[in-house]
């Protein structure tokens, strides 16, 4: 083998090595980002369920009557005692 061929083969191996390391780094970064996004998704899902429950509670007839009373509105409906 000539010196030139040895240099070309060595350069090819070095380039392949660099590309392999770069690919591994990218894979690790994507994995970390996925874990962060999954954690964010879980938090948002929990917040969504809380907000949905609050909305449903706020829409209940008893809560609407209570809120109307707090605002001084007379809705013409009396609660049974």
N, C-alpha and C positions, 0 to 999 in steps of 0.2 A: 504494500500500500504506500502510496506517496504521501508526503507531508500534507499536501493540499487536501487529499481525500480524508485524511485523519482529522484535519481541522474542520472540514465540512460536516463530517459525521459527529464530531464532538459538539459543534455548534447546533446541529439538529437535536441532539440529546439535551443540550442546555435549554433550547427553546421549548422542547416538549416538557421538560421539568418545570420551567417557569409557567407554562400554560396549565399544567396539572395543579401546581400550587395555587394559581389564580382561581382556577375552577373550584378548588376545595374551599378557598376563602369565600367565594361567592355563595357556595352551598351553605356554609355555616351562617353567613349573614342572612340568607333567605330563611333558614330555619329559625333564627332568633326573631326575625320580623314576623314570621308565622305565629310563633308563641305569643308575641305581644298582641297581635291582632286577635288571636283566639281569646286572650285574657280580656281585651277590650270588648269583644263580642259577648262574652259572659257577663261583664259588668253592664253593658247596654241592655242585654236581655233581662237582667234583674231589675234594672231601672224601668224598663218598659212594663214589666209585670206590676211593679209598684204603682206606676202612673195609671195603668189600666184599672187596677183595683180602686185607686183614689177616684178616678173618673166614674166608675160604676157606683161607688158610695155617694159621690156628689149628685148623681142623677137619680138616686132613690127618692121616692115621693116624700118620705119622712124628712130627709135632708133638705129637699127643696122647700117644704113647708117651714122647716126650722130657719132656713136662710131668709125666706120671705119675711118671717116674723122679725128677724134681726134687722132687716132693712125697713121695717115699719110698713110693709105691704099687707093689705087685707085681701086675702084670696078667697074669702067667703067659705072656707072649709074649716070646720072645727074638729079638733082631734077628740076622739071618744075618750071619756075618762072612766 
